[in-house]
Amino acid sequence: MMKEICAQCLQRHRDPLTGTETVVFSCFNQDQEMDRVDFRTLRRRLSQNGVQEKLTKLWVDRCLQHPGERPAIAAE
């Protein structure tokens, strides 16, 4: 998997001693110091896809409950 490409995993860190802010790719560095993670920003970023994730879940549930309603795909 290609890392550091899409920037969906960008995570802001703040040094607790100096207050210096840095941005890291969390897909590349999944072991992060909890004292540095800006959880407020993380919560906002993760909630951005909430509506889309709920709609996808409802659609998948509907598809699984109603098998056979999908029209046949024409053979190529």
PQR file with spaces between the fields and no chain letter, atoms N, CA, C, O and H, PARSE charges and radii, in Angstrom:
ATOM       1  N    MET     1       0.842   -1.174    0.000 -0.4000 1.5000
ATOM       2  CA   MET     1       0.000    0.000    0.000 -0.0000 2.0000
ATOM       3  C    MET     1       0.892    1.243    0.000  0.5500 1.7000
ATOM       4  O    MET     1       1.892    1.305    0.715 -0.5500 1.4000
ATOM       5  N    MET     2       0.520    2.206   -0.795 -0.4000 1.5000
ATOM       6  CA   MET     2       1.299    3.441   -0.856 -0.0000 2.0000
ATOM       7  C    MET     2       0.964    4.313    0.349  0.5500 1.7000
ATOM       8  O    MET     2      -0.205    4.524    0.673 -0.5500 1.4000
ATOM       9  H    MET     2      -0.293    2.155   -1.376  0.4000 1.0000
ATOM      10  N    LYS     3       1.979    4.805    0.992 -0.4000 1.5000
ATOM      11  CA   LYS     3       1.767    5.623    2.179 -0.0000 2.0000
ATOM      12  C    LYS     3       2.149    7.063    1.894  0.5500 1.7000
ATOM      13  O    LYS     3       2.949    7.348    1.003 -0.5500 1.4000
ATOM      14  H    LYS     3       2.928    4.634    0.729  0.4000 1.0000
ATOM      15  N    GLU     4       1.565    7.958    2.662 -0.4000 1.5000
ATOM      16  CA   GLU     4       1.842    9.393    2.572 -0.0000 2.0000
ATOM      17  C    GLU     4       1.447    9.971    1.219  0.5500 1.7000
ATOM      18  O    GLU     4       2.116   10.875    0.719 -0.5500 1.4000
ATOM      19  H    GLU     4       0.914    7.726    3.385  0.4000 1.0000
ATOM      20  N    ILE     5       0.385    9.471    0.625 -0.4000 1.5000
ATOM      21  CA   ILE     5      -0.043    9.926   -0.681 -0.0000 2.0000
ATOM      22  C    ILE     5      -1.349   10.711   -0.598  0.5500 1.7000
ATOM      23  O    ILE     5      -1.427   11.826   -1.115 -0.5500 1.4000
ATOM      24  H    ILE     5      -0.159    8.737    1.032  0.4000 1.0000
ATOM      25  N    CYS     6      -2.366   10.157    0.033 -0.4000 1.5000
ATOM      26  CA   CYS     6      -3.703   10.767   -0.002 -0.0000 2.0000
ATOM      27  C    CYS     6      -3.903   11.836    1.070  0.5500 1.7000
ATOM      28  O    CYS     6      -4.794   12.674    0.933 -0.5500 1.4000
ATOM      29  H    CYS     6      -2.303    9.251    0.453  0.4000 1.0000
ATOM      30  N    ALA     7      -3.111   11.829    2.112 -0.4000 1.5000
ATOM      31  CA   ALA     7      -3.163   12.810    3.197 -0.0000 2.0000
ATOM      32  C    ALA     7      -4.422   12.709    4.052  0.5500 1.7000
ATOM      33  O    ALA     7      -4.708   13.624    4.825 -0.5500 1.4000
ATOM      34  H    ALA     7      -2.387   11.148    2.223  0.4000 1.0000
ATOM      35  N    GLN     8      -5.178   11.623    3.932 -0.4000 1.5000
ATOM      36  CA   GLN     8      -6.347   11.452    4.808 -0.0000 2.0000
ATOM      37  C    GLN     8      -5.922   11.117    6.232  0.5500 1.7000
ATOM      38  O    GLN     8      -6.709   11.253    7.169 -0.5500 1.4000
ATOM      39  H    GLN     8      -4.946   10.880    3.305  0.4000 1.0000
ATOM      40  N    CYS     9      -4.701   10.687    6.387 -0.4000 1.5000
ATOM      41  CA   CYS     9      -4.227   10.254    7.701 -0.0000 2.0000
ATOM      42  C    CYS     9      -3.432   11.336    8.429  0.5500 1.7000
ATOM      43  O    CYS     9      -2.844   11.064    9.476 -0.5500 1.4000
ATOM      44  H    CYS     9      -4.062   10.576    5.625  0.4000 1.0000
ATOM      45  N    LEU    10      -3.404   12.548    7.898 -0.4000 1.5000
ATOM      46  CA   LEU    10      -2.621   13.600    8.551 -0.0000 2.0000
ATOM      47  C    LEU    10      -3.089   13.803    9.990  0.5500 1.7000
ATOM      48  O    LEU    10      -4.285   13.903   10.263 -0.5500 1.4000
ATOM      49  H    LEU    10      -3.882   12.768    7.047  0.4000 1.0000
ATOM      50  N    GLN    11      -2.140   13.859   10.881 -0.4000 1.5000
ATOM      51  CA   GLN    11      -2.435   14.004   12.310 -0.0000 2.0000
ATOM      52  C    GLN    11      -1.567   15.101   12.892  0.5500 1.7000
ATOM      53  O    GLN    11      -0.348   15.095   12.719 -0.5500 1.4000
ATOM      54  H    GLN    11      -1.169   13.777   10.659  0.4000 1.0000
ATOM      55  N    ARG    12      -2.196   16.044   13.585 -0.4000 1.5000
ATOM      56  CA   ARG    12      -1.433   17.129   14.208 -0.0000 2.0000
ATOM      57  C    ARG    12      -0.940   16.676   15.576  0.5500 1.7000
ATOM      58  O    ARG    12      -1.686   16.097   16.366 -0.5500 1.4000
ATOM      59  H    ARG    12      -3.186   16.048   13.725  0.4000 1.0000
ATOM      60  N    HIS    13       0.317   16.949   15.832 -0.4000 1.5000
ATOM      61  CA   HIS    13       0.933   16.674   17.129 -0.0000 2.0000
ATOM      62  C    HIS    13       1.363   17.988   17.748  0.5500 1.7000
ATOM      63  O    HIS    13       1.773   18.915   17.050 -0.5500 1.4000
ATOM      64  H    HIS    13       0.922   17.419   15.190  0.4000 1.0000
ATOM      65  N    ARG    14       1.266   18.057   19.059 -0.4000 1.5000
ATOM      66  CA   ARG    14       1.720   19.229   19.803 -0.0000 2.0000
ATOM      67  C    ARG    14       2.634   18.746   20.913  0.5500 1.7000
ATOM      68  O    ARG    14       2.249   17.915   21.736 -0.5500 1.4000
ATOM      69  H    ARG    14       0.933   17.304   19.627  0.4000 1.0000
ATOM      70  N    ASP    15       3.845   19.274   20.928 -0.4000 1.5000
ATOM      71  CA   ASP    15       4.807   18.926   21.967 -0.0000 2.0000
ATOM      72  C    ASP    15       4.314   19.507   23.283  0.5500 1.7000
ATOM      73  O    ASP    15       4.118   20.719   23.380 -0.5500 1.4000
ATOM      74  H    ASP    15       4.157   19.949   20.260  0.4000 1.0000
ATOM      75  N    PRO    16       4.107   18.668   24.308 -0.5600 1.5000
ATOM      76  CA   PRO    16       3.573   19.162   25.585  0.2800 2.0000
ATOM      77  C    PRO    16       4.518   20.118   26.318  0.5500 1.7000
ATOM      78  O    PRO    16       4.069   20.919   27.139 -0.5500 1.4000
ATOM      79  N    LEU    17       5.805   20.044   26.034 -0.4000 1.5000
ATOM      80  CA   LEU    17       6.764   20.908   26.729 -0.0000 2.0000
ATOM      81  C    LEU    17       6.939   22.253   26.042  0.5500 1.7000
ATOM      82  O    LEU    17       6.941   23.292   26.703 -0.5500 1.4000
ATOM      83  H    LEU    17       6.170   19.394   25.368  0.4000 1.0000
ATOM      84  N    THR    18       7.085   22.242   24.730 -0.4000 1.5000
ATOM      85  CA   THR    18       7.373   23.488   24.004 -0.0000 2.0000
ATOM      86  C    THR    18       6.146   24.078   23.313  0.5500 1.7000
ATOM      87  O    THR    18       6.141   25.262   22.977 -0.5500 1.4000
ATOM      88  H    THR    18       7.084   21.399   24.194  0.4000 1.0000
ATOM      89  N    GLY    19       5.106   23.271   23.098 -0.4000 1.5000
ATOM      90  CA   GLY    19       3.924   23.752   22.383 -0.0000 2.0000
ATOM      91  C    GLY    19       4.099   23.754   20.869  0.5500 1.7000
ATOM      92  O    GLY    19       3.206   24.196   20.146 -0.5500 1.4000
ATOM      93  H    GLY    19       5.111   22.309   23.371  0.4000 1.0000
ATOM      94  N    THR    20       5.223   23.272   20.389 -0.4000 1.5000
ATOM      95  CA   THR    20       5.489   23.231   18.956 -0.0000 2.0000
ATOM      96  C    THR    20       4.555   22.239   18.286  0.5500 1.7000
ATOM      97  O    THR    20       4.400   21.108   18.747 -0.5500 1.4000
ATOM      98  H    THR    20       5.948   22.913   20.977  0.4000 1.0000
ATOM      99  N    GLU    21       3.932   22.671   17.190 -0.4000 1.5000
ATOM     100  CA   GLU    21       3.019   21.802   16.451 -0.0000 2.0000
ATOM     101  C    GLU    21       3.718   21.234   15.226  0.5500 1.7000
ATOM     102  O    GLU    21       4.437   21.939   14.518 -0.5500 1.4000
ATOM     103  H    GLU    21       4.058   23.590   16.816  0.4000 1.0000
ATOM     104  N    THR    22       3.494   19.947   14.990 -0.4000 1.5000
ATOM     105  CA   THR    22       3.984   19.274   13.799 -0.0000 2.0000
ATOM     106  C    THR    22       2.844   18.445   13.227  0.5500 1.7000
ATOM     107  O    THR    22       1.876   18.130   13.920 -0.5500 1.4000
ATOM     108  H    THR    22       2.910   19.374   15.565  0.4000 1.0000
ATOM     109  N    VAL    23       2.975   18.100   11.956 -0.4000 1.5000
ATOM     110  CA   VAL    23       1.978   17.257   11.302 -0.0000 2.0000
ATOM     111  C    VAL    23       2.685   15.990   10.844  0.5500 1.7000
ATOM     112  O    VAL    23       3.753   16.048   10.234 -0.5500 1.4000
ATOM     113  H    VAL    23       3.761   18.356   11.394  0.4000 1.0000
ATOM     114  N    VAL    24       2.075   14.838   11.145 -0.4000 1.5000
ATOM     115  CA   VAL    24       2.657   13.555   10.761 -0.0000 2.0000
ATOM     116  C    VAL    24       1.633   12.757    9.959  0.5500 1.7000
ATOM     117  O    VAL    24       0.428   12.986   10.062 -0.5500 1.4000
ATOM     118  H    VAL    24       1.207   14.791   11.640  0.4000 1.0000
ATOM     119  N    PHE    25       2.132   11.825    9.166 -0.4000 1.5000
ATOM     120  CA   PHE    25       1.270   10.890    8.472 -0.0000 2.0000
ATOM     121  C    PHE    25       1.043    9.705    9.411  0.5500 1.7000
ATOM     122  O    PHE    25       1.965    8.923    9.642 -0.5500 1.4000
ATOM     123  H    PHE    25       3.111   11.639    9.083  0.4000 1.0000
ATOM     124  N    SER    26      -0.158    9.561    9.952 -0.4000 1.5000
ATOM     125  CA   SER    26      -0.397    8.496   10.919 -0.0000 2.0000
ATOM     126  C    SER    26      -0.422    7.118   10.276  0.5500 1.7000
ATOM     127  O    SER    26      -0.257    6.118   10.975 -0.5500 1.4000
ATOM     128  H    SER    26      -0.906   10.197    9.764  0.4000 1.0000
ATOM     129  N    CYS    27      -0.625    7.034    8.948 -0.4000 1.5000
ATOM     130  CA   CYS    27      -0.559    5.727    8.285 -0.0000 2.0000
ATOM     131  C    CYS    27       0.874    5.198    8.293  0.5500 1.7000
ATOM     132  O    CYS    27       1.090    3.986    8.322 -0.5500 1.4000
ATOM     133  H    CYS    27      -0.759    7.846    8.380  0.4000 1.0000
ATOM     134  N    PHE    28       1.836    6.088    8.268 -0.4000 1.5000
ATOM     135  CA   PHE    28       3.242    5.696    8.273 -0.0000 2.0000
ATOM     136  C    PHE    28       3.735    5.445    9.695  0.5500 1.7000
ATOM     137  O    PHE    28       4.509    4.517    9.931 -0.5500 1.4000
ATOM     138  H    PHE    28       1.660    7.073    8.245  0.4000 1.0000
ATOM     139  N    ASN    29       3.292    6.266   10.637 -0.4000 1.5000
ATOM     140  CA   ASN    29       3.735    6.175   12.026 -0.0000 2.0000
ATOM     141  C    ASN    29       2.522    5.897   12.914  0.5500 1.7000
ATOM     142  O    ASN    29       1.926    6.818   13.471 -0.5500 1.4000
ATOM     143  H    ASN    29       2.663    7.020   10.446  0.4000 1.0000
ATOM     144  N    GLN    30       2.163    4.618   13.039 -0.4000 1.5000
ATOM     145  CA   GLN    30       0.972    4.282   13.804 -0.0000 2.0000
ATOM     146  C    GLN    30       1.224    4.215   15.305  0.5500 1.7000
ATOM     147  O    GLN    30       0.278    4.225   16.093 -0.5500 1.4000
ATOM     148  H    GLN    30       2.647    3.869   12.586  0.4000 1.0000
ATOM     149  N    ASP    31       2.479    4.148   15.704 -0.4000 1.5000
ATOM     150  CA   ASP    31       2.819    4.162   17.131 -0.0000 2.0000
ATOM     151  C    ASP    31       3.158    5.602   17.507  0.5500 1.7000
ATOM     152  O    ASP    31       4.283    6.061   17.309 -0.5500 1.4000
ATOM     153  H    ASP    31       3.248    4.140   15.065  0.4000 1.0000
ATOM     154  N    GLN    32       2.162    6.308   18.054 -0.4000 1.5000
ATOM     155  CA   GLN    32       2.335    7.720   18.375 -0.0000 2.0000
ATOM     156  C    GLN    32       2.249    7.930   19.884  0.5500 1.7000
ATOM     157  O    GLN    32       1.550    7.202   20.589 -0.5500 1.4000
ATOM     158  H    GLN    32       1.249    5.935   18.215  0.4000 1.0000
ATOM     159  N    GLU    33       2.960    8.921   20.357 -0.4000 1.5000
ATOM     160  CA   GLU    33       2.908    9.253   21.781 -0.0000 2.0000
ATOM     161  C    GLU    33       1.587    9.970   22.068  0.5500 1.7000
ATOM     162  O    GLU    33       1.284   10.986   21.443 -0.5500 1.4000
ATOM     163  H    GLU    33       3.528    9.513   19.785  0.4000 1.0000
ATOM     164  N    MET    34       0.812    9.450   23.001 -0.4000 1.5000
ATOM     165  CA   MET    34      -0.512   10.012   23.300 -0.0000 2.0000
ATOM     166  C    MET    34      -0.444   11.451   23.779  0.5500 1.7000
ATOM     167  O    MET    34      -1.376   12.225   23.562 -0.5500 1.4000
ATOM     168  H    MET    34       1.058    8.624   23.509  0.4000 1.0000
ATOM     169  N    ASP    35       0.657   11.814   24.430 -0.4000 1.5000
ATOM     170  CA   ASP    35       0.786   13.183   24.932 -0.0000 2.0000
ATOM     171  C    ASP    35       0.889   14.196   23.800  0.5500 1.7000
ATOM     172  O    ASP    35       0.625   15.381   24.003 -0.5500 1.4000
ATOM     173  H    ASP    35       1.414   11.185   24.606  0.4000 1.0000
ATOM     174  N    ARG    36       1.271   13.741   22.609 -0.4000 1.5000
ATOM     175  CA   ARG    36       1.468   14.650   21.485 -0.0000 2.0000
ATOM     176  C    ARG    36       0.248   14.733   20.556  0.5500 1.7000
ATOM     177  O    ARG    36       0.115   15.702   19.808 -0.5500 1.4000
ATOM     178  H    ARG    36       1.486   12.778   22.443  0.4000 1.0000
ATOM     179  N    VAL    37      -0.634   13.744   20.594 -0.4000 1.5000
ATOM     180  CA   VAL    37      -1.773   13.703   19.676 -0.0000 2.0000
ATOM     181  C    VAL    37      -2.785   14.789   20.030  0.5500 1.7000
ATOM     182  O    VAL    37      -3.168   14.939   21.191 -0.5500 1.4000
ATOM     183  H    VAL    37      -0.525   12.957   21.202  0.4000 1.0000
ATOM     184  N    ASP    38      -3.208   15.535   19.034 -0.4000 1.5000
ATOM     185  CA   ASP    38      -4.243   16.552   19.207 -0.0000 2.0000
ATOM     186  C    ASP    38      -5.595   15.865   18.986  0.5500 1.7000
ATOM     187  O    ASP    38      -6.075   15.785   17.855 -0.5500 1.4000
ATOM     188  H    ASP    38      -2.897   15.414   18.091  0.4000 1.0000
ATOM     189  N    PHE    39      -6.206   15.370   20.070 -0.4000 1.5000
ATOM     190  CA   PHE    39      -7.424   14.570   19.965 -0.0000 2.0000
ATOM     191  C    PHE    39      -8.627   15.382   19.477  0.5500 1.7000
ATOM     192  O    PHE    39      -9.530   14.824   18.854 -0.5500 1.4000
ATOM     193  H    PHE    39      -5.816   15.435   20.989  0.4000 1.0000
ATOM     194  N    ARG    40      -8.649   16.657   19.745 -0.4000 1.5000
ATOM     195  CA   ARG    40      -9.757   17.494   19.268 -0.0000 2.0000
ATOM     196  C    ARG    40      -9.775   17.520   17.732  0.5500 1.7000
ATOM     197  O    ARG    40     -10.823   17.344   17.110 -0.5500 1.4000
ATOM     198  H    ARG    40      -7.915   17.110   20.251  0.4000 1.0000
ATOM     199  N    THR    41      -8.615   17.739   17.142 -0.4000 1.5000
ATOM     200  CA   THR    41      -8.505   17.738   15.683 -0.0000 2.0000
ATOM     201  C    THR    41      -8.773   16.349   15.128  0.5500 1.7000
ATOM     202  O    THR    41      -9.435   16.213   14.099 -0.5500 1.4000
ATOM     203  H    THR    41      -7.764   17.882   17.647  0.4000 1.0000
ATOM     204  N    LEU    42      -8.272   15.320   15.791 -0.4000 1.5000
ATOM     205  CA   LEU    42      -8.493   13.948   15.356 -0.0000 2.0000
ATOM     206  C    LEU    42      -9.988   13.617   15.337  0.5500 1.7000
ATOM     207  O    LEU    42     -10.476   13.014   14.382 -0.5500 1.4000
ATOM     208  H    LEU    42      -7.734   15.430   16.627  0.4000 1.0000
ATOM     209  N    ARG    43     -10.708   14.005   16.376 -0.4000 1.5000
ATOM     210  CA   ARG    43     -12.147   13.752   16.456 -0.0000 2.0000
ATOM     211  C    ARG    43     -12.890   14.438   15.308  0.5500 1.7000
ATOM     212  O    ARG    43     -13.782   13.846   14.700 -0.5500 1.4000
ATOM     213  H    ARG    43     -10.312   14.496   17.152  0.4000 1.0000
ATOM     214  N    ARG    44     -12.520   15.688   15.015 -0.4000 1.5000
ATOM     215  CA   ARG    44     -13.161   16.416   13.911 -0.0000 2.0000
ATOM     216  C    ARG    44     -12.874   15.748   12.575  0.5500 1.7000
ATOM     217  O    ARG    44     -13.766   15.616   11.736 -0.5500 1.4000
ATOM     218  H    ARG    44     -11.795   16.169   15.508  0.4000 1.0000
ATOM     219  N    ARG    45     -11.641   15.331   12.379 -0.4000 1.5000
ATOM     220  CA   ARG    45     -11.278   14.704   11.114 -0.0000 2.0000
ATOM     221  C    ARG    45     -12.012   13.386   10.921  0.5500 1.7000
ATOM     222  O    ARG    45     -12.493   13.098    9.824 -0.5500 1.4000
ATOM     223  H    ARG    45     -10.917   15.438   13.060  0.4000 1.0000
ATOM     224  N    LEU    46     -12.103   12.584   11.974 -0.4000 1.5000
ATOM     225  CA   LEU    46     -12.769   11.296   11.862 -0.0000 2.0000
ATOM     226  C    LEU    46     -14.270   11.436   11.663  0.5500 1.7000
ATOM     227  O    LEU    46     -14.893   10.563   11.057 -0.5500 1.4000
ATOM     228  H    LEU    46     -11.713   12.818   12.865  0.4000 1.0000
ATOM     229  N    SER    47     -14.857   12.504   12.154 -0.4000 1.5000
ATOM     230  CA   SER    47     -16.307   12.682   12.006 -0.0000 2.0000
ATOM     231  C    SER    47     -16.698   13.199   10.630  0.5500 1.7000
ATOM     232  O    SER    47     -17.885   13.210   10.303 -0.5500 1.4000
ATOM     233  H    SER    47     -14.352   13.213   12.646  0.4000 1.0000
ATOM     234  N    GLN    48     -15.744   13.625    9.816 -0.4000 1.5000
ATOM     235  CA   GLN    48     -16.057   14.150    8.490 -0.0000 2.0000
ATOM     236  C    GLN    48     -16.704   13.113    7.593  0.5500 1.7000
ATOM     237  O    GLN    48     -17.529   13.463    6.750 -0.5500 1.4000
ATOM     238  H    GLN    48     -14.780   13.616   10.082  0.4000 1.0000
ATOM     239  N    ASN    49     -16.356   11.864    7.749 -0.4000 1.5000
ATOM     240  CA   ASN    49     -16.910   10.806    6.908 -0.0000 2.0000
ATOM     241  C    ASN    49     -18.099   10.102    7.548  0.5500 1.7000
ATOM     242  O    ASN    49     -18.568    9.091    7.025 -0.5500 1.4000
ATOM     243  H    ASN    49     -15.685   11.580    8.434  0.4000 1.0000
ATOM     244  N    GLY    50     -18.590   10.613    8.659 -0.4000 1.5000
ATOM     245  CA   GLY    50     -19.655    9.945    9.402 -0.0000 2.0000
ATOM     246  C    GLY    50     -20.909    9.700    8.594  0.5500 1.7000
ATOM     247  O    GLY    50     -21.449    8.594    8.621 -0.5500 1.4000
ATOM     248  H    GLY    50     -18.209   11.434    9.084  0.4000 1.0000
ATOM     249  N    VAL    51     -21.390   10.706    7.874 -0.4000 1.5000
ATOM     250  CA   VAL    51     -22.622   10.557    7.103 -0.0000 2.0000
ATOM     251  C    VAL    51     -22.425    9.525    6.000  0.5500 1.7000
ATOM     252  O    VAL    51     -23.279    8.661    5.797 -0.5500 1.4000
ATOM     253  H    VAL    51     -20.952   11.604    7.852  0.4000 1.0000
ATOM     254  N    GLN    52     -21.318    9.609    5.295 -0.4000 1.5000
ATOM     255  CA   GLN    52     -21.058    8.663    4.212 -0.0000 2.0000
ATOM     256  C    GLN    52     -20.956    7.231    4.743  0.5500 1.7000
ATOM     257  O    GLN    52     -21.456    6.303    4.107 -0.5500 1.4000
ATOM     258  H    GLN    52     -20.624   10.310    5.460  0.4000 1.0000
ATOM     259  N    GLU    53     -20.317    7.043    5.893 -0.4000 1.5000
ATOM     260  CA   GLU    53     -20.189    5.709    6.468 -0.0000 2.0000
ATOM     261  C    GLU    53     -21.550    5.158    6.882  0.5500 1.7000
ATOM     262  O    GLU    53     -21.811    3.967    6.705 -0.5500 1.4000
ATOM     263  H    GLU    53     -19.911    7.797    6.409  0.4000 1.0000
ATOM     264  N    LYS    54     -22.424    6.006    7.432 -0.4000 1.5000
ATOM     265  CA   LYS    54     -23.767    5.552    7.822 -0.0000 2.0000
ATOM     266  C    LYS    54     -24.589    5.169    6.606  0.5500 1.7000
ATOM     267  O    LYS    54     -25.283    4.153    6.626 -0.5500 1.4000
ATOM     268  H    LYS    54     -22.213    6.973    7.576  0.4000 1.0000
ATOM     269  N    LEU    55     -24.523    5.977    5.532 -0.4000 1.5000
ATOM     270  CA   LEU    55     -25.254    5.653    4.316 -0.0000 2.0000
ATOM     271  C    LEU    55     -24.754    4.347    3.694  0.5500 1.7000
ATOM     272  O    LEU    55     -25.550    3.536    3.221 -0.5500 1.4000
ATOM     273  H    LEU    55     -23.959    6.803    5.516  0.4000 1.0000
ATOM     274  N    THR    56     -23.453    4.149    3.696 -0.4000 1.5000
ATOM     275  CA   THR    56     -22.890    2.909    3.153 -0.0000 2.0000
ATOM     276  C    THR    56     -23.362    1.711    3.953  0.5500 1.7000
ATOM     277  O    THR    56     -23.703    0.677    3.379 -0.5500 1.4000
ATOM     278  H    THR    56     -22.806    4.807    4.080  0.4000 1.0000
ATOM     279  N    LYS    57     -23.385    1.839    5.282 -0.4000 1.5000
ATOM     280  CA   LYS    57     -23.855    0.746    6.130 -0.0000 2.0000
ATOM     281  C    LYS    57     -25.310    0.420    5.826  0.5500 1.7000
ATOM     282  O    LYS    57     -25.668   -0.751    5.705 -0.5500 1.4000
ATOM     283  H    LYS    57     -23.108    2.679    5.748  0.4000 1.0000
ATOM     284  N    LEU    58     -26.152    1.441    5.702 -0.4000 1.5000
ATOM     285  CA   LEU    58     -27.565    1.206    5.391 -0.0000 2.0000
ATOM     286  C    LEU    58     -27.730    0.533    4.033  0.5500 1.7000
ATOM     287  O    LEU    58     -28.555   -0.367    3.877 -0.5500 1.4000
ATOM     288  H    LEU    58     -25.861    2.392    5.800  0.4000 1.0000
ATOM     289  N    TRP    59     -26.944    0.972    3.050 -0.4000 1.5000
ATOM     290  CA   TRP    59     -27.034    0.390    1.715 -0.0000 2.0000
ATOM     291  C    TRP    59     -26.608   -1.076    1.724  0.5500 1.7000
ATOM     292  O    TRP    59     -27.275   -1.915    1.118 -0.5500 1.4000
ATOM     293  H    TRP    59     -26.274    1.704    3.176  0.4000 1.0000
ATOM     294  N    VAL    60     -25.510   -1.394    2.402 -0.4000 1.5000
ATOM     295  CA   VAL    60     -25.050   -2.781    2.474 -0.0000 2.0000
ATOM     296  C    VAL    60     -26.084   -3.632    3.202  0.5500 1.7000
ATOM     297  O    VAL    60     -26.383   -4.741    2.761 -0.5500 1.4000
ATOM     298  H    VAL    60     -24.968   -0.713    2.895  0.4000 1.0000
ATOM     299  N    ASP    61     -26.634   -3.136    4.304 -0.4000 1.5000
ATOM     300  CA   ASP    61     -27.675   -3.873    5.025 -0.0000 2.0000
ATOM     301  C    ASP    61     -28.874   -4.149    4.126  0.5500 1.7000
ATOM     302  O    ASP    61     -29.414   -5.255    4.130 -0.5500 1.4000
ATOM     303  H    ASP    61     -26.391   -2.235    4.662  0.4000 1.0000
ATOM     304  N    ARG    62     -29.290   -3.153    3.358 -0.4000 1.5000
ATOM     305  CA   ARG    62     -30.443   -3.320    2.465 -0.0000 2.0000
ATOM     306  C    ARG    62     -30.142   -4.370    1.403  0.5500 1.7000
ATOM     307  O    ARG    62     -30.977   -5.227    1.113 -0.5500 1.4000
ATOM     308  H    ARG    62     -28.851   -2.255    3.354  0.4000 1.0000
ATOM     309  N    CYS    63     -28.950   -4.299    0.827 -0.4000 1.5000
ATOM     310  CA   CYS    63     -28.564   -5.271   -0.207 -0.0000 2.0000
ATOM     311  C    CYS    63     -28.546   -6.695    0.346  0.5500 1.7000
ATOM     312  O    CYS    63     -28.929   -7.635   -0.350 -0.5500 1.4000
ATOM     313  H    CYS    63     -28.272   -3.603    1.063  0.4000 1.0000
ATOM     314  N    LEU    64     -28.110   -6.854    1.573 -0.4000 1.5000
ATOM     315  CA   LEU    64     -28.056   -8.187    2.168 -0.0000 2.0000
ATOM     316  C    LEU    64     -29.444   -8.706    2.543  0.5500 1.7000
ATOM     317  O    LEU    64     -29.659   -9.918    2.574 -0.5500 1.4000
ATOM     318  H    LEU    64     -27.799   -6.090    2.139  0.4000 1.0000
ATOM     319  N    GLN    65     -30.382   -7.814    2.824 -0.4000 1.5000
ATOM     320  CA   GLN    65     -31.734   -8.220    3.197 -0.0000 2.0000
ATOM     321  C    GLN    65     -32.600   -8.533    1.985  0.5500 1.7000
ATOM     322  O    GLN    65     -33.583   -9.264    2.107 -0.5500 1.4000
ATOM     323  H    GLN    65     -30.208   -6.829    2.798  0.4000 1.0000
ATOM     324  N    HIS    66     -32.259   -7.998    0.825 -0.4000 1.5000
ATOM     325  CA   HIS    66     -33.082   -8.167   -0.363 -0.0000 2.0000
ATOM     326  C    HIS    66     -32.289   -8.799   -1.505  0.5500 1.7000
ATOM     327  O    HIS    66     -32.102   -8.179   -2.552 -0.5500 1.4000
ATOM     328  H    HIS    66     -31.460   -7.405    0.726  0.4000 1.0000
ATOM     329  N    PRO    67     -31.827  -10.025   -1.305 -0.5600 1.5000
ATOM     330  CA   PRO    67     -31.072  -10.645   -2.409  0.2800 2.0000
ATOM     331  C    PRO    67     -32.005  -10.958   -3.578  0.5500 1.7000
ATOM     332  O    PRO    67     -33.193  -11.218   -3.382 -0.5500 1.4000
ATOM     333  N    GLY    68     -31.478  -10.932   -4.751 -0.4000 1.5000
ATOM     334  CA   GLY    68     -32.261  -11.244   -5.922 -0.0000 2.0000
ATOM     335  C    GLY    68     -32.949  -10.041   -6.550  0.5500 1.7000
ATOM     336  O    GLY    68     -33.502  -10.166   -7.643 -0.5500 1.4000
ATOM     337  H    GLY    68     -30.514  -10.721   -4.910  0.4000 1.0000
ATOM     338  N    GLU    69     -32.937   -8.895   -5.909 -0.4000 1.5000
ATOM     339  CA   GLU    69     -33.578   -7.710   -6.460 -0.0000 2.0000
ATOM     340  C    GLU    69     -32.657   -6.991   -7.437  0.5500 1.7000
ATOM     341  O    GLU    69     -33.097   -6.116   -8.182 -0.5500 1.4000
ATOM     342  H    GLU    69     -32.488   -8.793   -5.021  0.4000 1.0000
ATOM     343  N    ARG    70     -31.424   -7.347   -7.432 -0.4000 1.5000
ATOM     344  CA   ARG    70     -30.461   -6.715   -8.317 -0.0000 2.0000
ATOM     345  C    ARG    70     -30.646   -7.249   -9.742  0.5500 1.7000
ATOM     346  O    ARG    70     -30.719   -8.463   -9.933 -0.5500 1.4000
ATOM     347  H    ARG    70     -31.066   -8.058   -6.827  0.4000 1.0000
ATOM     348  N    PRO    71     -30.721   -6.384  -10.722 -0.5600 1.5000
ATOM     349  CA   PRO    71     -30.869   -6.885  -12.099  0.2800 2.0000
ATOM     350  C    PRO    71     -29.628   -7.639  -12.543  0.5500 1.7000
ATOM     351  O    PRO    71     -28.517   -7.348  -12.101 -0.5500 1.4000
ATOM     352  N    ALA    72     -29.830   -8.594  -13.406 -0.4000 1.5000
ATOM     353  CA   ALA    72     -28.714   -9.391  -13.913 -0.0000 2.0000
ATOM     354  C    ALA    72     -27.780   -8.512  -14.740  0.5500 1.7000
ATOM     355  O    ALA    72     -28.228   -7.629  -15.471 -0.5500 1.4000
ATOM     356  H    ALA    72     -30.733   -8.830  -13.765  0.4000 1.0000
ATOM     357  N    ILE    73     -26.502   -8.759  -14.618 -0.4000 1.5000
ATOM     358  CA   ILE    73     -25.500   -8.014  -15.383 -0.0000 2.0000
ATOM     359  C    ILE    73     -25.291   -8.742  -16.705  0.5500 1.7000
ATOM     360  O    ILE    73     -25.070   -9.953  -16.729 -0.5500 1.4000
ATOM     361  H    ILE    73     -26.138   -9.476  -14.024  0.4000 1.0000
ATOM     362  N    ALA    74     -25.361   -8.004  -17.792 -0.4000 1.5000
ATOM     363  CA   ALA    74     -25.183   -8.609  -19.108 -0.0000 2.0000
ATOM     364  C    ALA    74     -23.768   -9.145  -19.261  0.5500 1.7000
ATOM     365  O    ALA    74     -22.807   -8.488  -18.862 -0.5500 1.4000
ATOM     366  H    ALA    74     -25.540   -7.020  -17.773  0.4000 1.0000
ATOM     367  N    ALA    75     -23.637  -10.317  -19.828 -0.4000 1.5000
ATOM     368  CA   ALA    75     -22.314  -10.909  -20.068 -0.0000 2.0000
ATOM     369  C    ALA    75     -21.611  -10.154  -21.182  0.5500 1.7000
ATOM     370  O    ALA    75     -22.234   -9.710  -22.146 -0.5500 1.4000
ATOM     371  H    ALA    75     -24.418  -10.850  -20.153  0.4000 1.0000
ATOM     372  N    GLU    76     -20.326  -10.020  -21.033 -0.4000 1.5000
ATOM     373  CA   GLU    76     -19.549   -9.288  -22.050 -0.0000 2.0000
ATOM     374  C    GLU    76     -19.189  -10.191  -23.187  0.5500 1.7000
ATOM     375  O    GLU    76     -18.537   -9.758  -24.137 -0.5500 1.4000
ATOM     376  H    GLU    76     -19.820  -10.381  -20.250  0.4000 1.0000
